[in-house]
Amino acid sequence: MAQTAVGAGTGRAPRRHPLVAAAMVLPLALVLAVMTGGAQAVVTQASSVAGSLGR
């Protein structure tokens, strides 16, 4: 008799904890931000906000 995998064919994957999902996505997001210049935009914006606050 053949054994089947648990949940095979149900079409639903188990849900991940939100922190696990974030840990999976953040490295790729950081690489893309650096490649596209998004990191520089964040630094520029933070500098502007700091200047507005008088720091």
C-alpha positions as CSV (number, residue, x, y, z in Angstrom):
1,M,0.0,0.0,0.0
2,A,1.4,3.4,-1.0
3,Q,1.8,6.1,1.7
4,T,0.9,9.7,0.9
5,A,2.4,12.8,2.3
6,V,0.4,14.6,5.0
7,G,-1.5,17.4,3.4
8,A,-0.5,16.5,-0.1
9,G,-2.8,17.9,-2.7
10,T,-4.6,20.3,-0.3
11,G,-3.2,23.4,-2.0
12,R,-2.5,25.2,1.2
13,A,0.9,25.8,2.7
14,P,1.4,26.1,6.5
15,R,1.4,29.7,7.7
16,R,4.7,31.3,8.8
17,H,5.2,33.5,11.8
18,P,5.5,37.1,10.7
19,L,9.0,37.4,12.1
20,V,10.1,34.5,10.0
21,A,8.6,36.0,6.9
22,A,10.3,39.3,7.6
23,A,13.7,37.5,8.1
24,M,13.2,35.9,4.7
25,V,12.3,39.2,2.9
26,L,14.6,41.8,4.5
27,P,18.0,40.6,3.0
28,L,16.5,40.7,-0.5
29,A,14.9,44.1,0.2
30,L,18.3,45.5,1.4
31,V,20.1,44.2,-1.6
32,L,17.5,45.8,-3.9
33,A,17.6,49.1,-2.0
34,V,21.4,49.3,-2.4
35,M,21.3,48.3,-6.0
36,T,18.6,50.9,-7.0
37,G,19.9,53.7,-4.8
38,G,17.0,53.5,-2.4
39,A,19.4,53.4,0.6
40,Q,20.8,56.8,-0.5
41,A,17.3,58.2,-0.6
42,V,16.6,57.1,2.9
43,V,19.8,58.6,4.2
44,T,19.0,61.9,2.4
45,Q,15.5,62.0,3.8
46,A,16.7,61.2,7.4
47,S,19.3,64.0,7.1
48,S,16.6,66.4,6.0
49,V,14.4,65.4,9.0
50,A,17.3,65.7,11.4
51,G,18.1,69.2,10.0
52,S,14.4,70.2,10.4
53,L,14.5,69.1,14.1
54,G,17.7,71.1,14.6
55,R,20.1,68.3,15.2
